[in-house]
Amino acid sequence: MNELEREFTPATQYDAKRLPFAKRLQDLLPGECIWPINSGGPYLFCAAKTNGKYCPHHKARLLQKKTSRD
């Protein structure tokens, strides 16, 4: 377990896999996923390549949350 893995607790196994590629908000570039992947500051974001705000995995999770509320 490296220093990042000890310091930040990812929400899912996918997020844990994204952790080595995660970026802080100010380091994100256009076309990178803005989903936060840890539960404490400083927040780290997925940064996977995307055509919108979220990568396909996080977009699906967002849609699941919206449909479960209805």
mmCIF file of the N, C-alpha and C atoms, coordinates in Angstrom:
data_MODEL
# 
_entry.id   MODEL 
# 
loop_
_atom_site.group_PDB 
_atom_site.id 
_atom_site.type_symbol 
_atom_site.label_atom_id 
_atom_site.label_alt_id 
_atom_site.label_comp_id 
_atom_site.label_asym_id 
_atom_site.label_entity_id 
_atom_site.label_seq_id 
_atom_site.pdbx_PDB_ins_code 
_atom_site.Cartn_x 
_atom_site.Cartn_y 
_atom_site.Cartn_z 
_atom_site.occupancy 
_atom_site.B_iso_or_equiv 
_atom_site.pdbx_formal_charge 
_atom_site.auth_seq_id 
_atom_site.auth_comp_id 
_atom_site.auth_asym_id 
_atom_site.auth_atom_id 
_atom_site.pdbx_PDB_model_num 
ATOM 1   N N  . MET A 1 1  ? 0.858   -1.171 0.000   1.00 0.00 ? 1  MET A N  1 
ATOM 2   C CA . MET A 1 1  ? 0.000   0.000  0.000   1.00 0.00 ? 1  MET A CA 1 
ATOM 3   C C  . MET A 1 1  ? 0.907   1.239  0.000   1.00 0.00 ? 1  MET A C  1 
ATOM 4   N N  . ASN A 1 2  ? 0.679   2.143  -0.983  1.00 0.00 ? 2  ASN A N  1 
ATOM 5   C CA . ASN A 1 2  ? 1.505   3.343  -1.045  1.00 0.00 ? 2  ASN A CA 1 
ATOM 6   C C  . ASN A 1 2  ? 0.909   4.462  -0.202  1.00 0.00 ? 2  ASN A C  1 
ATOM 7   N N  . GLU A 1 3  ? 1.601   5.601  -0.168  1.00 0.00 ? 3  GLU A N  1 
ATOM 8   C CA . GLU A 1 3  ? 1.176   6.713  0.687   1.00 0.00 ? 3  GLU A CA 1 
ATOM 9   C C  . GLU A 1 3  ? -0.212  7.229  0.316   1.00 0.00 ? 3  GLU A C  1 
ATOM 10  N N  . LEU A 1 4  ? -0.502  7.349  -0.984  1.00 0.00 ? 4  LEU A N  1 
ATOM 11  C CA . LEU A 1 4  ? -1.825  7.812  -1.415  1.00 0.00 ? 4  LEU A CA 1 
ATOM 12  C C  . LEU A 1 4  ? -2.922  6.856  -0.959  1.00 0.00 ? 4  LEU A C  1 
ATOM 13  N N  . GLU A 1 5  ? -2.673  5.557  -1.073  1.00 0.00 ? 5  GLU A N  1 
ATOM 14  C CA . GLU A 1 5  ? -3.683  4.579  -0.680  1.00 0.00 ? 5  GLU A CA 1 
ATOM 15  C C  . GLU A 1 5  ? -3.935  4.607  0.822   1.00 0.00 ? 5  GLU A C  1 
ATOM 16  N N  . ARG A 1 6  ? -2.936  4.905  1.611   1.00 0.00 ? 6  ARG A N  1 
ATOM 17  C CA . ARG A 1 6  ? -3.135  5.006  3.056   1.00 0.00 ? 6  ARG A CA 1 
ATOM 18  C C  . ARG A 1 6  ? -3.881  6.281  3.431   1.00 0.00 ? 6  ARG A C  1 
ATOM 19  N N  . GLU A 1 7  ? -3.571  7.368  2.728   1.00 0.00 ? 7  GLU A N  1 
ATOM 20  C CA . GLU A 1 7  ? -4.131  8.666  3.078   1.00 0.00 ? 7  GLU A CA 1 
ATOM 21  C C  . GLU A 1 7  ? -5.570  8.850  2.587   1.00 0.00 ? 7  GLU A C  1 
ATOM 22  N N  . PHE A 1 8  ? -5.933  8.274  1.453   1.00 0.00 ? 8  PHE A N  1 
ATOM 23  C CA . PHE A 1 8  ? -7.239  8.474  0.856   1.00 0.00 ? 8  PHE A CA 1 
ATOM 24  C C  . PHE A 1 8  ? -7.992  7.155  0.776   1.00 0.00 ? 8  PHE A C  1 
ATOM 25  N N  . THR A 1 9  ? -9.244  7.177  1.152   1.00 0.00 ? 9  THR A N  1 
ATOM 26  C CA . THR A 1 9  ? -10.060 5.973  1.114   1.00 0.00 ? 9  THR A CA 1 
ATOM 27  C C  . THR A 1 9  ? -11.046 6.065  -0.042  1.00 0.00 ? 9  THR A C  1 
ATOM 28  N N  . PRO A 1 10 ? -10.812 5.348  -1.138  1.00 0.00 ? 10 PRO A N  1 
ATOM 29  C CA . PRO A 1 10 ? -11.727 5.396  -2.275  1.00 0.00 ? 10 PRO A CA 1 
ATOM 30  C C  . PRO A 1 10 ? -13.057 4.716  -1.956  1.00 0.00 ? 10 PRO A C  1 
ATOM 31  N N  . ALA A 1 11 ? -14.114 5.155  -2.643  1.00 0.00 ? 11 ALA A N  1 
ATOM 32  C CA . ALA A 1 11 ? -15.460 4.654  -2.382  1.00 0.00 ? 11 ALA A CA 1 
ATOM 33  C C  . ALA A 1 11 ? -15.697 3.266  -2.973  1.00 0.00 ? 11 ALA A C  1 
ATOM 34  N N  . THR A 1 12 ? -15.105 2.959  -4.115  1.00 0.00 ? 12 THR A N  1 
ATOM 35  C CA . THR A 1 12 ? -15.333 1.672  -4.782  1.00 0.00 ? 12 THR A CA 1 
ATOM 36  C C  . THR A 1 12 ? -14.017 1.108  -5.294  1.00 0.00 ? 12 THR A C  1 
ATOM 37  N N  . GLN A 1 13 ? -14.069 -0.136 -5.757  1.00 0.00 ? 13 GLN A N  1 
ATOM 38  C CA . GLN A 1 13 ? -12.880 -0.768 -6.310  1.00 0.00 ? 13 GLN A CA 1 
ATOM 39  C C  . GLN A 1 13 ? -12.422 -0.040 -7.579  1.00 0.00 ? 13 GLN A C  1 
ATOM 40  N N  . TYR A 1 14 ? -13.375 0.428  -8.391  1.00 0.00 ? 14 TYR A N  1 
ATOM 41  C CA . TYR A 1 14 ? -13.025 1.195  -9.591  1.00 0.00 ? 14 TYR A CA 1 
ATOM 42  C C  . TYR A 1 14 ? -12.259 2.456  -9.192  1.00 0.00 ? 14 TYR A C  1 
ATOM 43  N N  . ASP A 1 15 ? -12.758 3.154  -8.185  1.00 0.00 ? 15 ASP A N  1 
ATOM 44  C CA . ASP A 1 15 ? -12.093 4.369  -7.726  1.00 0.00 ? 15 ASP A CA 1 
ATOM 45  C C  . ASP A 1 15 ? -10.687 4.052  -7.202  1.00 0.00 ? 15 ASP A C  1 
ATOM 46  N N  . ALA A 1 16 ? -10.532 2.923  -6.542  1.00 0.00 ? 16 ALA A N  1 
ATOM 47  C CA . ALA A 1 16 ? -9.211  2.526  -6.046  1.00 0.00 ? 16 ALA A CA 1 
ATOM 48  C C  . ALA A 1 16 ? -8.243  2.321  -7.213  1.00 0.00 ? 16 ALA A C  1 
ATOM 49  N N  . LYS A 1 17 ? -8.743  1.767  -8.323  1.00 0.00 ? 17 LYS A N  1 
ATOM 50  C CA . LYS A 1 17 ? -7.900  1.577  -9.507  1.00 0.00 ? 17 LYS A CA 1 
ATOM 51  C C  . LYS A 1 17 ? -7.537  2.917  -10.152 1.00 0.00 ? 17 LYS A C  1 
ATOM 52  N N  . ARG A 1 18 ? -8.417  3.896  -10.040 1.00 0.00 ? 18 ARG A N  1 
ATOM 53  C CA . ARG A 1 18 ? -8.174  5.224  -10.622 1.00 0.00 ? 18 ARG A CA 1 
ATOM 54  C C  . ARG A 1 18 ? -7.255  6.076  -9.761  1.00 0.00 ? 18 ARG A C  1 
ATOM 55  N N  . LEU A 1 19 ? -7.066  5.708  -8.505  1.00 0.00 ? 19 LEU A N  1 
ATOM 56  C CA . LEU A 1 19 ? -6.302  6.518  -7.562  1.00 0.00 ? 19 LEU A CA 1 
ATOM 57  C C  . LEU A 1 19 ? -4.910  6.912  -8.063  1.00 0.00 ? 19 LEU A C  1 
ATOM 58  N N  . PRO A 1 20 ? -4.143  6.015  -8.671  1.00 0.00 ? 20 PRO A N  1 
ATOM 59  C CA . PRO A 1 20 ? -2.814  6.434  -9.154  1.00 0.00 ? 20 PRO A CA 1 
ATOM 60  C C  . PRO A 1 20 ? -2.874  7.520  -10.230 1.00 0.00 ? 20 PRO A C  1 
ATOM 61  N N  . PHE A 1 21 ? -4.013  7.654  -10.906 1.00 0.00 ? 21 PHE A N  1 
ATOM 62  C CA . PHE A 1 21 ? -4.164  8.636  -11.981 1.00 0.00 ? 21 PHE A CA 1 
ATOM 63  C C  . PHE A 1 21 ? -4.946  9.870  -11.540 1.00 0.00 ? 21 PHE A C  1 
ATOM 64  N N  . ALA A 1 22 ? -5.398  9.879  -10.295 1.00 0.00 ? 22 ALA A N  1 
ATOM 65  C CA . ALA A 1 22 ? -6.249  10.955 -9.793  1.00 0.00 ? 22 ALA A CA 1 
ATOM 66  C C  . ALA A 1 22 ? -5.501  12.283 -9.775  1.00 0.00 ? 22 ALA A C  1 
ATOM 67  N N  . LYS A 1 23 ? -6.298  13.344 -9.880  1.00 0.00 ? 23 LYS A N  1 
ATOM 68  C CA . LYS A 1 23 ? -5.723  14.690 -9.871  1.00 0.00 ? 23 LYS A CA 1 
ATOM 69  C C  . LYS A 1 23 ? -6.528  15.576 -8.933  1.00 0.00 ? 23 LYS A C  1 
ATOM 70  N N  . ARG A 1 24 ? -5.895  16.625 -8.464  1.00 0.00 ? 24 ARG A N  1 
ATOM 71  C CA . ARG A 1 24 ? -6.615  17.645 -7.707  1.00 0.00 ? 24 ARG A CA 1 
ATOM 72  C C  . ARG A 1 24 ? -7.415  18.485 -8.688  1.00 0.00 ? 24 ARG A C  1 
ATOM 73  N N  . LEU A 1 25 ? -8.438  19.143 -8.212  1.00 0.00 ? 25 LEU A N  1 
ATOM 74  C CA . LEU A 1 25 ? -9.338  19.906 -9.067  1.00 0.00 ? 25 LEU A CA 1 
ATOM 75  C C  . LEU A 1 25 ? -8.584  20.893 -9.958  1.00 0.00 ? 25 LEU A C  1 
ATOM 76  N N  . GLN A 1 26 ? -7.655  21.614 -9.393  1.00 0.00 ? 26 GLN A N  1 
ATOM 77  C CA . GLN A 1 26 ? -6.944  22.630 -10.163 1.00 0.00 ? 26 GLN A CA 1 
ATOM 78  C C  . GLN A 1 26 ? -6.040  22.035 -11.241 1.00 0.00 ? 26 GLN A C  1 
ATOM 79  N N  . ASP A 1 27 ? -5.760  20.730 -11.177 1.00 0.00 ? 27 ASP A N  1 
ATOM 80  C CA . ASP A 1 27 ? -4.895  20.078 -12.159 1.00 0.00 ? 27 ASP A CA 1 
ATOM 81  C C  . ASP A 1 27 ? -5.666  19.386 -13.275 1.00 0.00 ? 27 ASP A C  1 
ATOM 82  N N  . LEU A 1 28 ? -7.003  19.278 -13.132 1.00 0.00 ? 28 LEU A N  1 
ATOM 83  C CA . LEU A 1 28 ? -7.804  18.627 -14.170 1.00 0.00 ? 28 LEU A CA 1 
ATOM 84  C C  . LEU A 1 28 ? -7.764  19.423 -15.463 1.00 0.00 ? 28 LEU A C  1 
ATOM 85  N N  . LEU A 1 29 ? -7.736  18.704 -16.574 1.00 0.00 ? 29 LEU A N  1 
ATOM 86  C CA . LEU A 1 29 ? -7.766  19.318 -17.895 1.00 0.00 ? 29 LEU A CA 1 
ATOM 87  C C  . LEU A 1 29 ? -9.142  19.123 -18.514 1.00 0.00 ? 29 LEU A C  1 
ATOM 88  N N  . PRO A 1 30 ? -9.515  19.924 -19.508 1.00 0.00 ? 30 PRO A N  1 
ATOM 89  C CA . PRO A 1 30 ? -10.788 19.687 -20.202 1.00 0.00 ? 30 PRO A CA 1 
ATOM 90  C C  . PRO A 1 30 ? -10.816 18.257 -20.754 1.00 0.00 ? 30 PRO A C  1 
ATOM 91  N N  . GLY A 1 31 ? -11.966 17.613 -20.622 1.00 0.00 ? 31 GLY A N  1 
ATOM 92  C CA . GLY A 1 31 ? -12.104 16.241 -21.097 1.00 0.00 ? 31 GLY A CA 1 
ATOM 93  C C  . GLY A 1 31 ? -11.673 15.192 -20.097 1.00 0.00 ? 31 GLY A C  1 
ATOM 94  N N  . GLU A 1 32 ? -11.526 15.568 -18.827 1.00 0.00 ? 32 GLU A N  1 
ATOM 95  C CA . GLU A 1 32 ? -11.192 14.608 -17.773 1.00 0.00 ? 32 GLU A CA 1 
ATOM 96  C C  . GLU A 1 32 ? -12.336 14.551 -16.768 1.00 0.00 ? 32 GLU A C  1 
ATOM 97  N N  . CYS A 1 33 ? -12.611 13.359 -16.277 1.00 0.00 ? 33 CYS A N  1 
ATOM 98  C CA . CYS A 1 33 ? -13.723 13.103 -15.361 1.00 0.00 ? 33 CYS A CA 1 
ATOM 99  C C  . CYS A 1 33 ? -13.563 13.877 -14.057 1.00 0.00 ? 33 CYS A C  1 
ATOM 100 N N  . ILE A 1 34 ? -14.651 14.553 -13.649 1.00 0.00 ? 34 ILE A N  1 
ATOM 101 C CA . ILE A 1 34 ? -14.617 15.379 -12.440 1.00 0.00 ? 34 ILE A CA 1 
ATOM 102 C C  . ILE A 1 34 ? -15.244 14.692 -11.223 1.00 0.00 ? 34 ILE A C  1 
ATOM 103 N N  . TRP A 1 35 ? -15.393 13.382 -11.252 1.00 0.00 ? 35 TRP A N  1 
ATOM 104 C CA . TRP A 1 35 ? -15.976 12.640 -10.131 1.00 0.00 ? 35 TRP A CA 1 
ATOM 105 C C  . TRP A 1 35 ? -14.955 12.547 -8.997  1.00 0.00 ? 35 TRP A C  1 
ATOM 106 N N  . PRO A 1 36 ? -15.304 12.990 -7.781  1.00 0.00 ? 36 PRO A N  1 
ATOM 107 C CA . PRO A 1 36 ? -14.372 12.853 -6.650  1.00 0.00 ? 36 PRO A CA 1 
ATOM 108 C C  . PRO A 1 36 ? -14.263 11.376 -6.245  1.00 0.00 ? 36 PRO A C  1 
ATOM 109 N N  . ILE A 1 37 ? -13.048 10.902 -6.043  1.00 0.00 ? 37 ILE A N  1 
ATOM 110 C CA . ILE A 1 37 ? -12.876 9.474  -5.756  1.00 0.00 ? 37 ILE A CA 1 
ATOM 111 C C  . ILE A 1 37 ? -12.411 9.196  -4.335  1.00 0.00 ? 37 ILE A C  1 
ATOM 112 N N  . ASN A 1 38 ? -12.337 10.204 -3.500  1.00 0.00 ? 38 ASN A N  1 
ATOM 113 C CA . ASN A 1 38 ? -12.000 9.960  -2.099  1.00 0.00 ? 38 ASN A CA 1 
ATOM 114 C C  . ASN A 1 38 ? -12.956 10.742 -1.216  1.00 0.00 ? 38 ASN A C  1 
ATOM 115 N N  . SER A 1 39 ? -12.942 10.444 0.059   1.00 0.00 ? 39 SER A N  1 
ATOM 116 C CA . SER A 1 39 ? -13.943 11.019 0.951   1.00 0.00 ? 39 SER A CA 1 
ATOM 117 C C  . SER A 1 39 ? -13.409 12.115 1.857   1.00 0.00 ? 39 SER A C  1 
ATOM 118 N N  . GLY A 1 40 ? -12.194 12.539 1.664   1.00 0.00 ? 40 GLY A N  1 
ATOM 119 C CA . GLY A 1 40 ? -11.659 13.602 2.501   1.00 0.00 ? 40 GLY A CA 1 
ATOM 120 C C  . GLY A 1 40 ? -10.681 14.463 1.751   1.00 0.00 ? 40 GLY A C  1 
ATOM 121 N N  . GLY A 1 41 ? -10.556 15.683 2.210   1.00 0.00 ? 41 GLY A N  1 
ATOM 122 C CA . GLY A 1 41 ? -9.690  16.614 1.518   1.00 0.00 ? 41 GLY A CA 1 
ATOM 123 C C  . GLY A 1 41 ? -8.224  16.362 1.785   1.00 0.00 ? 41 GLY A C  1 
ATOM 124 N N  . PRO A 1 42 ? -7.356  16.742 0.885   1.00 0.00 ? 42 PRO A N  1 
ATOM 125 C CA . PRO A 1 42 ? -7.742  17.374 -0.371  1.00 0.00 ? 42 PRO A CA 1 
ATOM 126 C C  . PRO A 1 42 ? -8.387  16.351 -1.299  1.00 0.00 ? 42 PRO A C  1 
ATOM 127 N N  . TYR A 1 43 ? -9.464  16.770 -1.918  1.00 0.00 ? 43 TYR A N  1 
ATOM 128 C CA . TYR A 1 43 ? -10.198 15.860 -2.796  1.00 0.00 ? 43 TYR A CA 1 
ATOM 129 C C  . TYR A 1 43 ? -9.405  15.554 -4.049  1.00 0.00 ? 43 TYR A C  1 
ATOM 130 N N  . LEU A 1 44 ? -9.513  14.308 -4.483  1.00 0.00 ? 44 LEU A N  1 
ATOM 131 C CA . LEU A 1 44 ? -8.906  13.865 -5.729  1.00 0.00 ? 44 LEU A CA 1 
ATOM 132 C C  . LEU A 1 44 ? -10.026 13.454 -6.676  1.00 0.00 ? 44 LEU A C  1 
ATOM 133 N N  . PHE A 1 45 ? -9.812  13.717 -7.957  1.00 0.00 ? 45 PHE A N  1 
ATOM 134 C CA . PHE A 1 45 ? -10.837 13.459 -8.964  1.00 0.00 ? 45 PHE A CA 1 
ATOM 135 C C  . PHE A 1 45 ? -10.344 12.410 -9.946  1.00 0.00 ? 45 PHE A C  1 
ATOM 136 N N  . CYS A 1 46 ? -11.277 11.652 -10.507 1.00 0.00 ? 46 CYS A N  1 
ATOM 137 C CA . CYS A 1 46 ? -11.004 10.502 -11.365 1.00 0.00 ? 46 CYS A CA 1 
ATOM 138 C C  . CYS A 1 46 ? -10.016 10.815 -12.491 1.00 0.00 ? 46 CYS A C  1 
ATOM 139 N N  . ALA A 1 47 ? -10.271 11.856 -13.266 1.00 0.00 ? 47 ALA A N  1 
ATOM 140 C CA . ALA A 1 47 ? -9.402  12.308 -14.364 1.00 0.00 ? 47 ALA A CA 1 
ATOM 141 C C  . ALA A 1 47 ? -9.348  11.355 -15.561 1.00 0.00 ? 47 ALA A C  1 
ATOM 142 N N  . ALA A 1 48 ? -10.253 10.365 -15.634 1.00 0.00 ? 48 ALA A N  1 
ATOM 143 C CA . ALA A 1 48 ? -10.311 9.516  -16.828 1.00 0.00 ? 48 ALA A CA 1 
ATOM 144 C C  . ALA A 1 48 ? -10.802 10.356 -18.000 1.00 0.00 ? 48 ALA A C  1 
ATOM 145 N N  . LYS A 1 49 ? -10.382 9.996  -19.196 1.00 0.00 ? 49 LYS A N  1 
ATOM 146 C CA . LYS A 1 49 ? -10.792 10.728 -20.393 1.00 0.00 ? 49 LYS A CA 1 
ATOM 147 C C  . LYS A 1 49 ? -12.297 10.580 -20.618 1.00 0.00 ? 49 LYS A C  1 
ATOM 148 N N  . THR A 1 50 ? -12.929 11.685 -21.016 1.00 0.00 ? 50 THR A N  1 
ATOM 149 C CA . THR A 1 50 ? -14.365 11.689 -21.244 1.00 0.00 ? 50 THR A CA 1 
ATOM 150 C C  . THR A 1 50 ? -14.744 12.775 -22.235 1.00 0.00 ? 50 THR A C  1 
ATOM 151 N N  . ASN A 1 51 ? -15.945 12.657 -22.800 1.00 0.00 ? 51 ASN A N  1 
ATOM 152 C CA . ASN A 1 51 ? -16.470 13.690 -23.693 1.00 0.00 ? 51 ASN A CA 1 
ATOM 153 C C  . ASN A 1 51 ? -17.361 14.671 -22.953 1.00 0.00 ? 51 ASN A C  1 
ATOM 154 N N  . GLY A 1 52 ? -17.684 14.377 -21.714 1.00 0.00 ? 52 GLY A N  1 
ATOM 155 C CA . GLY A 1 52 ? -18.546 15.240 -20.905 1.00 0.00 ? 52 GLY A CA 1 
ATOM 156 C C  . GLY A 1 52 ? -17.863 15.529 -19.581 1.00 0.00 ? 52 GLY A C  1 
ATOM 157 N N  . LYS A 1 53 ? -18.674 15.583 -18.528 1.00 0.00 ? 53 LYS A N  1 
ATOM 158 C CA . LYS A 1 53 ? -18.113 15.836 -17.195 1.00 0.00 ? 53 LYS A CA 1 
ATOM 159 C C  . LYS A 1 53 ? -17.585 14.563 -16.540 1.00 0.00 ? 53 LYS A C  1 
ATOM 160 N N  . TYR A 1 54 ? -18.219 13.414 -16.865 1.00 0.00 ? 54 TYR A N  1 
ATOM 161 C CA . TYR A 1 54 ? -17.903 12.164 -16.181 1.00 0.00 ? 54 TYR A CA 1 
ATOM 162 C C  . TYR A 1 54 ? -17.517 11.076 -17.163 1.00 0.00 ? 54 TYR A C  1 
ATOM 163 N N  . CYS A 1 55 ? -16.629 10.173 -16.733 1.00 0.00 ? 55 CYS A N  1 
ATOM 164 C CA . CYS A 1 55 ? -16.284 8.999  -17.531 1.00 0.00 ? 55 CYS A CA 1 
ATOM 165 C C  . CYS A 1 55 ? -17.503 8.072  -17.578 1.00 0.00 ? 55 CYS A C  1 
ATOM 166 N N  . PRO A 1 56 ? -17.537 7.107  -18.491 1.00 0.00 ? 56 PRO A N  1 
ATOM 167 C CA . PRO A 1 56 ? -18.706 6.221  -18.592 1.00 0.00 ? 56 PRO A CA 1 
ATOM 168 C C  . PRO A 1 56 ? -19.059 5.515  -17.280 1.00 0.00 ? 56 PRO A C  1 
ATOM 169 N N  . HIS A 1 57 ? -18.067 5.092  -16.517 1.00 0.00 ? 57 HIS A N  1 
ATOM 170 C CA . HIS A 1 57 ? -18.333 4.398  -15.257 1.00 0.00 ? 57 HIS A CA 1 
ATOM 171 C C  . HIS A 1 57 ? -19.037 5.324  -14.262 1.00 0.00 ? 57 HIS A C  1 
ATOM 172 N N  . HIS A 1 58 ? -18.515 6.515  -14.075 1.00 0.00 ? 58 HIS A N  1 
ATOM 173 C CA . HIS A 1 58 ? -19.102 7.425  -13.103 1.00 0.00 ? 58 HIS A CA 1 
ATOM 174 C C  . HIS A 1 58 ? -20.433 7.995  -13.591 1.00 0.00 ? 58 HIS A C  1 
ATOM 175 N N  . LYS A 1 59 ? -20.589 8.151  -14.887 1.00 0.00 ? 59 LYS A N  1 
ATOM 176 C CA . LYS A 1 59 ? -21.879 8.591  -15.421 1.00 0.00 ? 59 LYS A CA 1 
ATOM 177 C C  . LYS A 1 59 ? -22.947 7.548  -15.121 1.00 0.00 ? 59 LYS A C  1 
ATOM 178 N N  . ALA A 1 60 ? -22.616 6.271  -15.264 1.00 0.00 ? 60 ALA A N  1 
ATOM 179 C CA . ALA A 1 60 ? -23.563 5.197  -14.951 1.00 0.00 ? 60 ALA A CA 1 
ATOM 180 C C  . ALA A 1 60 ? -23.917 5.210  -13.467 1.00 0.00 ? 60 ALA A C  1 
ATOM 181 N N  . ARG A 1 61 ? -22.938 5.455  -12.599 1.00 0.00 ? 61 ARG A N  1 
ATOM 182 C CA . ARG A 1 61 ? -23.228 5.527  -11.163 1.00 0.00 ? 61 ARG A CA 1 
ATOM 183 C C  . ARG A 1 61 ? -24.132 6.705  -10.840 1.00 0.00 ? 61 ARG A C  1 
ATOM 184 N N  . LEU A 1 62 ? -23.916 7.818  -11.508 1.00 0.00 ? 62 LEU A N  1 
ATOM 185 C CA . LEU A 1 62 ? -24.756 8.992  -11.308 1.00 0.00 ? 62 LEU A CA 1 
ATOM 186 C C  . LEU A 1 62 ? -26.188 8.703  -11.735 1.00 0.00 ? 62 LEU A C  1 
ATOM 187 N N  . LEU A 1 63 ? -26.357 8.048  -12.866 1.00 0.00 ? 63 LEU A N  1 
ATOM 188 C CA . LEU A 1 63 ? -27.698 7.713  -13.348 1.00 0.00 ? 63 LEU A CA 1 
ATOM 189 C C  . LEU A 1 63 ? -28.384 6.726  -12.417 1.00 0.00 ? 63 LEU A C  1 
ATOM 190 N N  . GLN A 1 64 ? -27.630 5.789  -11.842 1.00 0.00 ? 64 GLN A N  1 
ATOM 191 C CA . GLN A 1 64 ? -28.197 4.835  -10.884 1.00 0.00 ? 64 GLN A CA 1 
ATOM 192 C C  . GLN A 1 64 ? -28.716 5.568  -9.658  1.00 0.00 ? 64 GLN A C  1 
ATOM 193 N N  . LYS A 1 65 ? -27.957 6.543  -9.167  1.00 0.00 ? 65 LYS A N  1 
ATOM 194 C CA . LYS A 1 65 ? -28.386 7.311  -7.992  1.00 0.00 ? 65 LYS A CA 1 
ATOM 195 C C  . LYS A 1 65 ? -29.663 8.084  -8.296  1.00 0.00 ? 65 LYS A C  1 
ATOM 196 N N  . LYS A 1 66 ? -29.741 8.679  -9.481  1.00 0.00 ? 66 LYS A N  1 
ATOM 197 C CA . LYS A 1 66 ? -30.934 9.459  -9.844  1.00 0.00 ? 66 LYS A CA 1 
ATOM 198 C C  . LYS A 1 66 ? -32.166 8.563  -9.961  1.00 0.00 ? 66 LYS A C  1 
ATOM 199 N N  . THR A 1 67 ? -32.035 7.387  -10.567 1.00 0.00 ? 67 THR A N  1 
ATOM 200 C CA . THR A 1 67 ? -33.186 6.508  -10.737 1.00 0.00 ? 67 THR A CA 1 
ATOM 201 C C  . THR A 1 67 ? -33.604 5.848  -9.433  1.00 0.00 ? 67 THR A C  1 
ATOM 202 N N  . SER A 1 68 ? -32.667 5.646  -8.524  1.00 0.00 ? 68 SER A N  1 
ATOM 203 C CA . SER A 1 68 ? -33.034 5.027  -7.232  1.00 0.00 ? 68 SER A CA 1 
ATOM 204 C C  . SER A 1 68 ? -33.797 6.007  -6.353  1.00 0.00 ? 68 SER A C  1 
ATOM 205 N N  . ARG A 1 69 ? -33.681 7.312  -6.592  1.00 0.00 ? 69 ARG A N  1 
ATOM 206 C CA . ARG A 1 69 ? -34.401 8.305  -5.818  1.00 0.00 ? 69 ARG A CA 1 
ATOM 207 C C  . ARG A 1 69 ? -35.848 8.448  -6.274  1.00 0.00 ? 69 ARG A C  1 
ATOM 208 N N  . ASP A 1 70 ? -36.119 8.092  -7.515  1.00 0.00 ? 70 ASP A N  1 
ATOM 209 C CA . ASP A 1 70 ? -37.484 8.261  -8.066  1.00 0.00 ? 70 ASP A CA 1 
ATOM 210 C C  . ASP A 1 70 ? -38.454 7.259  -7.518  1.00 0.00 ? 70 ASP A C  1 
# 
